[in-house]
Amino acid sequence: MFQLRPYQTDCIAAIQAAAARGIRRALIALPTGVGKTVVFSHLALLYPGRIAVVVHRDELVAQTIDKLTLAGFRPDEIGVVKAERDEHDRRVLVCSVQTLSRERRLARLVADFALVIVDEAHHATAETYRRVLEYLGAFQPDGPLTLGFTATAERHDGTALGDIFEAIVYERGLIPMIREKYLSDVRAVRVKLAVDFHRLHTRAGDIIDSESEELLLDAGAPEHVAKAYLEHAAGRKALVFTPTVKVAEAMAEAFIAEGIAAEAVSGTTPIAERRAILQRFHISETMVVPNCALLVEGFDEPSVDCVIVARPTKSAPLYRQMVGRGLRRYPGKADCLILDVVGMTERHDLVTAATLLGFEPDGTIQRSLLAAIQEREAAQEAAALAGQLIAQRVDLFAHALLNWVTVTPRHFVLPLADAGSLHLLERADGWCVQQRRRDRSMQLHAQGLTVEYAQGVGEDLARSLVAPVLIDRTAPWRAQPASAKQLEALRRCRVRHLPTITKGEAGDLLTAAIARRQG
């Protein structure tokens, strides 16, 4: 159990208020990585009747069960309807839509649900979803409260969701969530190919993938992308999105040729092999994973800090989903770098990082998005001084990037001066938040969390314990030369360092060394 974030509490309140107004089929739009599953898991606790959660892919079943258990449901209350599993008599069902939409599976199900939740609800206009929702009584006046959760309230193909849902009852945009530090900051760089994307044609509202494949391979895109990664993103953990399997495999080969550990995955990759590749990616044995249409939805790897979009698209929802894979927060992660593969002669109907984030299509955001927003708002404020409107300044200091120190990929430390230190530790049941005081006593504050929620719990606690300047990664004191006391401590700990080491760097080295010694 853990404290919900303010916007999550507001979202639940908005759903309840809409239901009180008579809205029975409501849509909720929250960006990827801010806890949609957490919201509906906690909301489900408020309903004493039966609950059905319908997910788009089998891989999402386990993630959903984890969040329901974390919210407070007992494991014996939760059943699964997927492939060979048919636990349709439990109070809470997590169902794969591919399985549940089959007539014989639906026929076994007693449609007496108080609450129906549709995850990745932008798929809900598909025939499989309609069949399930109709059987569950979602379109009946006295039917269950039906909630759709999605990162985008629009479909890739432009089909309206209004046929399924009555209203969007809560929505938060991508940029506000970045500004409030619930998602990582963003930088973007264009990888320009000597190719004309105007040659690409459209089918079903988006670029034809086979044409993209030919154009990208003929232009040597894999080699150019690998070199751009080395120039702008070396050392970052990257996902590459491609239009076809052939392009994904060519991307992996190009990265390997540059000495970068890369493996391609797609829907054709056997499940056991796919899991092994993603595990190697998780522990950073593999640094780059090109993929075709596999990791766009439902893939959670918060340590990803580079997204390479090598799939030309006219779909803002699709582009948003791809970029969203790199926006989850992670200890020590400063930002997510987007490498946008574009043509020399650009099509303005194609979505890019610049258009998604609200900047001019011909602008390249090589600096921080938050810094760019600050500059723009400062200019607007200066222009408004002579008039009545004065823009509100952005207070980013209250949400400063905190100075998490990496001990191992499963252990992060945040020094708290006289209050000791906070530790994020990965255990078998998830991540825990532990405070180690100066007297060496320890207190467990939370456990069984995802890494980004453990980080959030830790940072909220840290801000309540010490002054922000002591834990801010960008605090001016960190750039000062290391003190004589720090240098002596480094010598005693036998930690190598550069002669020009700063106070911040010395502090981080000492924090890591002490944490390793204490275990």
C-alpha positions in Angstrom: 0.0 0.0 0.0 1.2 3.6 -0.7 -0.2 7.1 -0.9 -1.9 8.0 -4.2 -0.5 11.0 -6.0 -2.7 14.1 -6.0 -3.8 13.7 -9.7 -4.7 10.0 -9.0 -7.0 11.1 -6.2 -8.5 13.8 -8.4 -9.1 11.2 -11.1 -11.0 8.9 -8.8 -13.1 11.8 -7.5 -13.9 12.8 -11.1 -15.0 9.3 -12.0 -17.3 9.2 -8.9 -18.7 12.6 -9.7 -19.4 11.6 -13.3 -21.1 8.4 -12.2 -23.3 10.5 -9.8 -24.4 12.6 -12.9 -25.5 9.4 -14.6 -22.4 8.8 -16.9 -22.1 5.0 -17.0 -19.4 4.7 -19.7 -16.5 7.1 -18.9 -13.1 7.6 -20.6 -10.0 8.5 -18.6 -6.9 9.7 -20.5 -3.5 9.7 -18.7 -0.1 9.6 -20.3 1.9 6.4 -20.4 3.9 5.9 -17.2 1.8 7.9 -14.6 -0.1 5.0 -13.1 -3.4 4.3 -14.9 -3.4 0.8 -13.5 -2.8 2.1 -10.0 -5.8 4.4 -10.4 -8.3 1.7 -11.4 -6.9 -0.8 -8.9 -7.6 1.6 -6.0 -10.9 2.6 -7.5 -11.9 -1.1 -7.8 -11.5 -1.4 -4.0 -14.5 0.9 -3.6 -16.9 -1.5 -5.3 -18.1 -4.5 -3.3 -19.6 -6.4 -6.3 -17.8 -8.3 -9.1 -15.2 -6.5 -11.2 -13.9 -7.3 -14.7 -10.7 -5.9 -16.1 -10.3 -6.3 -19.8 -6.7 -6.0 -21.2 -5.5 -5.8 -24.7 -2.6 -8.3 -24.6 -1.8 -11.4 -22.6 1.4 -9.8 -21.3 -0.7 -7.1 -19.5 -2.5 -9.7 -17.3 0.4 -10.3 -14.9 1.1 -6.5 -14.6 -2.6 -5.8 -13.8 -2.7 -8.6 -11.1 0.4 -7.1 -9.5 -1.3 -3.7 -9.2 -4.6 -5.1 -7.9 -2.7 -7.0 -5.2 -0.7 -3.9 -4.3 -3.9 -1.9 -4.0 -5.2 -4.4 -1.4 -7.0 -7.3 -3.1 -6.2 -10.8 -1.8 -4.7 -13.1 -4.4 -7.6 -15.6 -3.9 -10.1 -12.9 -5.0 -8.5 -12.5 -8.4 -9.1 -14.8 -11.3 -7.7 -14.9 -14.8 -9.4 -15.6 -18.1 -6.6 -16.1 -20.6 -5.7 -19.0 -22.9 -5.8 -22.2 -20.8 -6.9 -20.3 -17.6 -10.6 -19.9 -17.0 -11.1 -18.8 -13.4 -14.4 -17.1 -14.2 -16.0 -17.6 -10.8 -13.7 -15.2 -8.9 -14.8 -11.8 -7.7 -12.2 -9.9 -9.7 -11.4 -11.1 -13.2 -8.5 -10.0 -15.3 -9.3 -11.0 -18.9 -7.5 -11.1 -22.1 -9.8 -9.6 -24.7 -8.6 -12.2 -27.4 -9.8 -15.0 -25.1 -12.9 -13.5 -23.5 -14.4 -12.4 -26.8 -14.8 -16.0 -27.9 -18.4 -17.1 -27.7 -17.8 -20.2 -25.7 -15.7 -18.3 -23.1 -18.4 -15.6 -22.8 -21.1 -18.2 -22.4 -19.4 -19.5 -19.2 -19.4 -16.0 -17.7 -22.2 -14.8 -15.4 -22.7 -11.2 -16.4 -23.3 -9.8 -12.9 -20.5 -7.2 -12.7 -20.7 -3.9 -10.9 -17.6 -2.5 -12.5 -16.0 -3.1 -15.9 -12.6 -1.6 -16.7 -11.1 -1.5 -20.2 -7.4 -1.0 -20.3 -5.8 0.5 -23.4 -9.3 1.7 -24.2 -8.4 3.3 -27.6 -8.8 -0.3 -28.9 -12.4 -0.4 -27.6 -14.1 0.2 -31.0 -12.8 -3.2 -32.3 -15.4 -5.9 -32.7 -13.8 -8.1 -30.0 -14.3 -5.3 -27.4 -17.8 -4.5 -28.6 -18.8 -8.2 -28.3 -17.5 -8.4 -24.7 -19.0 -5.1 -23.6 -22.4 -5.9 -25.0 -22.4 -9.3 -23.2 -21.4 -7.7 -19.9 -24.3 -5.2 -20.3 -22.2 -2.1 -20.6 -24.6 -0.5 -23.0 -27.7 -1.1 -20.9 -29.2 1.7 -18.8 -28.8 -0.4 -15.6 -25.5 -2.0 -16.7 -22.2 -1.9 -14.8 -20.1 1.3 -14.5 -17.7 0.9 -17.4 -14.4 2.8 -17.4 -11.9 3.1 -20.2 -8.3 4.0 -19.4 -5.9 5.1 -22.2 -2.9 7.2 -22.8 -4.7 8.8 -25.7 -8.4 9.6 -26.2 -8.1 9.1 -30.0 -7.4 6.0 -32.1 -4.5 5.6 -34.5 -6.9 5.2 -37.4 -9.1 8.2 -36.5 -12.1 6.1 -35.5 -14.2 7.9 -32.9 -14.4 6.5 -29.4 -17.7 8.3 -28.8 -19.5 5.2 -30.0 -18.3 3.4 -26.9 -17.8 6.0 -24.2 -20.1 8.8 -23.3 -17.6 11.4 -22.0 -13.9 12.0 -21.1 -14.3 12.6 -17.4 -10.6 13.1 -16.6 -7.6 14.0 -18.7 -4.0 15.1 -18.0 -1.6 16.0 -20.8 2.0 14.9 -21.4 3.7 18.3 -20.8 2.0 19.1 -17.5 3.0 15.7 -16.1 6.6 16.3 -17.3 6.6 19.8 -15.7 5.3 18.3 -12.4 8.1 15.7 -12.5 5.8 12.7 -12.6 7.5 11.9 -16.0 11.1 12.4 -17.1 12.2 15.6 -18.8 12.8 15.3 -22.6 15.5 16.2 -25.1 15.3 15.6 -28.8 17.7 15.4 -31.7 16.9 14.9 -35.4 18.6 12.3 -37.5 18.3 13.6 -41.0 18.4 11.1 -43.9 19.1 12.1 -47.5 15.7 10.8 -48.5 12.3 12.4 -49.4 9.5 11.1 -47.2 7.0 12.6 -49.7 7.4 9.4 -51.7 5.6 7.5 -48.9 1.9 6.8 -49.4 -1.0 6.4 -46.9 -3.2 3.4 -46.2 -5.9 3.3 -43.4 -4.8 6.7 -42.2 -1.1 6.0 -41.8 2.1 5.5 -43.8 2.4 2.1 -45.6 5.0 0.1 -43.6 6.5 -1.7 -46.6 7.2 1.5 -48.3 8.9 2.9 -45.2 11.0 -0.2 -45.1 12.3 0.2 -48.6 13.0 3.9 -48.2 14.8 3.5 -44.9 17.0 0.6 -46.0 17.9 2.3 -49.3 18.9 5.4 -47.4 21.2 3.5 -45.0 19.0 4.4 -42.0 20.4 1.7 -39.7 24.0 2.8 -40.1 23.0 6.5 -39.7 21.0 5.8 -36.6 23.7 3.7 -35.0 26.2 6.6 -35.6 23.8 9.2 -34.3 23.3 7.0 -31.1 27.1 7.0 -30.6 27.3 10.8 -31.1 24.3 11.8 -29.0 23.2 8.9 -26.8 26.2 6.7 -26.0 25.7 4.8 -22.8 21.9 5.3 -22.8 19.5 2.4 -22.8 17.5 2.7 -26.0 14.4 1.3 -27.7 14.2 1.6 -31.5 10.8 1.6 -33.2 10.7 0.4 -36.8 8.0 -0.1 -39.4 8.9 -3.8 -40.2 10.8 -6.8 -38.8 13.4 -6.5 -41.5 14.2 -2.9 -40.5 14.4 -3.9 -36.8 16.9 -6.7 -37.6 18.9 -4.4 -39.8 19.1 -1.8 -37.0 20.4 -4.5 -34.6 23.1 -5.5 -37.0 24.2 -1.9 -37.5 24.5 -1.3 -33.7 26.4 -4.5 -33.3 28.8 -3.5 -36.1 29.5 -0.3 -34.0 30.3 -2.4 -30.9 27.0 -1.8 -29.2 25.1 -4.7 -27.6 21.8 -4.9 -29.5 19.0 -7.5 -30.1 15.9 -7.2 -32.2 12.5 -8.4 -31.1 9.1 -8.6 -32.8 5.9 -10.6 -32.8 7.7 -13.4 -34.6 10.3 -13.8 -31.8 9.5 -16.9 -29.7 8.1 -15.9 -26.3 11.0 -17.6 -24.3 13.6 -15.9 -26.5 11.8 -12.6 -26.3 11.7 -12.8 -22.5 15.4 -13.6 -22.4 16.2 -10.6 -24.6 14.2 -8.2 -22.5 15.7 -9.6 -19.3 19.2 -8.9 -20.7 17.9 -5.4 -21.6 16.7 -5.0 -18.0 20.1 -5.7 -16.5 21.9 -3.7 -19.2 23.7 -6.6 -20.9 21.8 -5.5 -24.0 21.7 -1.7 -24.5 19.6 -1.3 -27.6 16.4 -3.2 -28.6 15.0 -2.4 -32.0 11.4 -3.7 -32.3 8.6 -3.8 -34.7 5.0 -3.3 -33.3 5.8 -5.2 -30.1 6.9 -2.8 -27.3 4.6 0.1 -28.2 2.0 -0.8 -25.5 2.3 -2.5 -22.1 6.1 -2.6 -21.9 7.5 -1.1 -18.7 11.2 -0.6 -18.4 11.7 2.7 -16.5 15.5 2.6 -17.0 15.0 3.3 -20.7 16.4 6.8 -21.3 16.5 6.9 -25.1 13.8 6.4 -27.7 14.7 6.2 -31.4 11.7 6.7 -33.6 12.6 5.2 -37.0 9.0 4.6 -38.0 7.5 7.4 -40.1 3.9 8.0 -38.9 1.0 10.4 -39.2 -0.5 9.2 -36.0 0.0 11.3 -32.9 -1.4 8.6 -30.6 1.0 6.1 -32.0 4.0 8.5 -31.7 2.9 9.4 -28.2 2.8 5.7 -27.2 6.3 5.1 -28.6 7.8 8.2 -26.8 6.0 7.2 -23.7 8.1 4.1 -23.3 11.0 6.3 -22.2 9.3 8.8 -20.0 9.0 6.8 -16.8 11.1 8.1 -14.0 14.1 6.1 -12.6 16.7 6.9 -10.0 19.6 8.8 -11.6 17.8 9.3 -14.9 18.1 12.9 -15.8 15.9 12.8 -19.0 14.8 10.9 -22.0 16.5 11.6 -25.3 14.4 11.2 -28.5 16.3 10.5 -31.7 13.8 11.4 -34.5 14.6 9.9 -37.9 13.3 12.4 -40.5 13.9 13.2 -44.2 15.9 16.1 -45.6 12.7 17.2 -47.3 10.2 17.0 -44.5 6.5 16.2 -44.6 4.6 18.4 -42.1 1.8 15.7 -41.8 4.3 13.4 -40.1 4.5 13.5 -36.3 7.8 14.4 -34.7 9.1 15.2 -31.2 8.7 18.9 -32.0 5.1 18.7 -33.1 4.2 16.4 -30.2 5.6 18.7 -27.6 4.1 21.9 -28.9 7.0 23.5 -30.7 7.4 24.6 -34.3 7.8 21.5 -36.7 11.2 22.9 -37.9 12.6 23.4 -34.5 14.9 20.8 -32.9 14.8 20.6 -29.1 18.4 19.8 -28.2 18.0 21.3 -24.7 15.7 20.3 -21.9 12.0 20.6 -22.7 11.5 22.2 -19.3 14.2 24.7 -20.0 12.6 25.5 -23.3 9.3 26.0 -21.6 10.8 28.3 -19.0 12.5 30.4 -21.8 9.2 30.7 -23.7 7.2 31.6 -20.6 9.9 34.1 -19.5 9.6 35.8 -22.9 5.8 35.8 -22.6 6.0 37.3 -19.1 8.4 40.1 -20.3 6.0 40.9 -23.2 3.1 41.1 -20.8 4.7 43.4 -18.2 3.3 46.5 -20.0 -0.2 45.0 -20.0 -2.5 43.5 -17.4 -1.6 39.9 -17.9 1.5 38.6 -16.1 2.4 35.0 -16.7 3.0 32.8 -13.7 6.5 31.7 -13.2 7.3 28.0 -13.4 8.5 26.8 -10.0 10.7 23.9 -10.9 12.8 24.0 -7.7 10.1 22.4 -5.7 10.3 19.4 -8.0 14.1 19.4 -8.5 15.8 16.3 -9.8 17.1 14.6 -6.7 20.5 13.2 -6.3 20.0 9.4 -6.3 23.3 7.5 -6.2 23.6 4.2 -8.0 25.1 1.4 -5.8 24.0 -1.4 -8.1 21.1 -1.6 -10.6 19.0 -3.0 -7.7 20.1 -0.5 -5.0 20.0 3.3 -5.1 20.8 5.7 -2.3 19.7 9.3 -1.6 21.9 11.0 1.1 19.9 13.0 3.7 22.7 14.7 5.6 21.9 14.5 9.4 18.8 12.4 8.6 20.9 9.6 7.3 20.0 8.2 3.9 17.2 6.7 1.9 17.6 3.4 0.1 15.6 1.9 -2.8 16.2 -1.9 -2.8 14.8 -4.4 -5.3 13.5 -7.6 -3.6 11.6 -10.6 -4.8 8.2 -8.9 -4.2 9.2 -5.5 -5.7 11.0 -2.4 -4.5 11.2 -1.2 -0.9 12.0 2.2 0.6 14.2 2.1 3.6 15.7 4.9 5.8 19.0 4.3 7.5 19.6 6.9 10.2 22.9 8.2 11.4 22.7 5.9 14.5 22.5 2.9 12.0 18.9 2.1 12.9 16.6 1.3 10.0 13.0 2.0 9.2 11.0 0.4 6.4 8.6 3.0 4.8 7.2 1.0 1.9 7.6 -2.3 0.1 6.3 -4.3 -2.9 6.3 -1.3 -5.2 7.4 -0.6 -8.8 10.7 1.2 -9.0 9.1 4.5 -10.1 6.6 4.4 -7.2 9.3 3.5 -4.7 11.2 6.5 -6.0 8.2 8.8 -5.6 7.6 7.6 -2.0 11.3 8.2 -1.2 11.4 11.6 -2.7 8.2 12.8 -0.9 9.8 11.6 2.3 13.1 13.2 1.6 11.5 16.6 0.9 9.8 16.4 4.3 13.1 15.5 6.1 15.7 17.9 4.7 16.1 21.2 2.9 15.8 20.9 -0.9 19.2 22.3 -1.5 20.8 19.3 0.2 19.3 16.7 -2.2 19.0 18.7 -5.4 21.4 17.3 -8.1 21.8 20.8 -9.6 22.5 22.6 -6.3 25.5 25.1 -6.7 27.4 23.7 -3.8 27.9 20.4 -5.7 30.1 22.1 -8.3 32.6 23.5 -5.7 36.0 21.7 -5.2 35.9 18.7 -2.9 36.8 19.6 0.7 39.9 18.3 2.5 37.7 16.2 4.7 36.1 14.5 1.7 39.5 13.9 0.1 40.7 12.2 3.3 37.6 10.1 3.4 38.1 9.0 -0.2 41.7 8.0 0.6 40.6 6.0 3.6 38.0 4.2 1.5 40.5 3.6 -1.2 38.3 5.2 -3.8 40.0 6.4 -7.0 39.1 9.9 -8.2 40.2 12.7 -10.5 42.3 15.6 -9.1 39.5 18.0 -10.2 36.8 16.2 -8.2 33.9 18.3 -7.0 32.0 18.2 -3.7 29.1 16.6 -5.4 31.1 13.9 -7.1 33.1 13.2 -3.9 29.9 12.9 -2.0 28.4 10.4 -4.5 31.5 8.2 -4.5 31.5 8.1 -0.7 27.8 7.4 -0.5 28.2 4.4 -2.9 31.3 3.1 -1.1 29.6 3.2 2.3 26.5 1.6 1.0 28.5 -1.3 -0.5 30.4 -1.8 2.7 27.2 -1.9 4.8 25.5 -4.2 2.3 
